[in-house]
Amino acid sequence: MLLRHRGREPTVDPSAFVAPTATLVGDVRIGPRARVMYGAVLDAEASQVEVGECAIVCDHAVLRATAAGGTSRPVVLADHVFVGPHATLLGCHVGRCVYVATGATVLHAARVGAGGSIAVGALVHAGAVVPDELFVPPSMIAVGDPVRILPPDDPEALGEAVRSTGFARLAFGVEAIWEDRVARYEQTAEMRSREFAAHADDVVLLRGDEAG
């Protein structure tokens, strides 16, 4: 399904394939020979989603841009990127020939260098910079610049690392202090409510049953 959002609509290269059950919302640009498979959601919000040449977005992956907090954070996939099923990419930049495996996540303002590999269930946290050709092992967490690879079973080190990312600010423009989780999550929900309210005016341009 293709939808006009905030006055902008998806563009799909004639040589690309977008599955009839995929959803493209707003300023989404699909490059030559790209493939967007069944159930994938690509949502530009007030920013942009760009999928490069021969990039693959597998089933039920989510690519969501944002401009929350006044900073545009597009999702950019360079050429020949592979995004596995159920992966989530939010406001990030992914270099050419990167492999993002099933269930992996790349968060806001993160960058993955060319030839990088984000393994099954791994997380690239907000603002992290993954160098070219670095392998992030399964279920591990990449944090910071320079990047550190942390295991999920060290809550003390991981908590401090996540705190240092300024995730709420990068992702949502929220400045509540780390210790006040209630205020932080309240502000986050308020921000998302305002951002997502614009979808009430979305216009369906092409439904899945009309494709092809």
C-alpha positions, 0 to 999 in steps of 0.5 A: 500500500502506498500512502501520501503523508504530509503532502509527500508520496512514495516513488518507486523505480520501475525496475523495483518490486514492492510487495502488495502487502508492504506499506510505504508512507510519505517520502519513501524512495525505492531505487532500481532493482530494490525489493521490498517484501511482504508485510514490510513497513517503510514510514518517512514521517516528516523526514525521508526513507531512501532505499538504494539500488538492489537493496533488499528489505525482507518480510515484516521489516520496519524502516521508520524515519522521524523529525521529532525534536526538530531534527530530521533523521531519515533512514538511508540504505545505500546500494546492496544492503540486505535487511532481514525479516523482522529487522527494525531500522529507525532514523539511521544510515546504513552503508553499502553492502551491509547485512542486517540479519533477522530481528536486528535493530539499528536505532536513531542517529546510528551509522553502519559502515560499508560491509558491516554485519549486524547479526541475528538479534543484535542492536546498534544503539542510538548514535553508535558508529559501526566501522566498515566491515565490523561484525556485531555478533548475535544478540550483542549491543553496539554502543558509542563512537568509537563503538563498544560491543557489549553483552546483554548479560552485564546490566551495570555496564550496559545501563551506563552505556545506554545512558551515555547515548542520550537515546531519548534526546536523539530519538524523541527530542526528550530532555528528561533526566535519566533517573526520572523514567516516568517523566521521560516515558510520558514525554516520549508518548506525548511526542509520538502522539503529536508526530503520529497524529499527522497520519489521520490525513494520510491518503491511500494512493495504491492498495495492495489489491490494486498493485500490478 
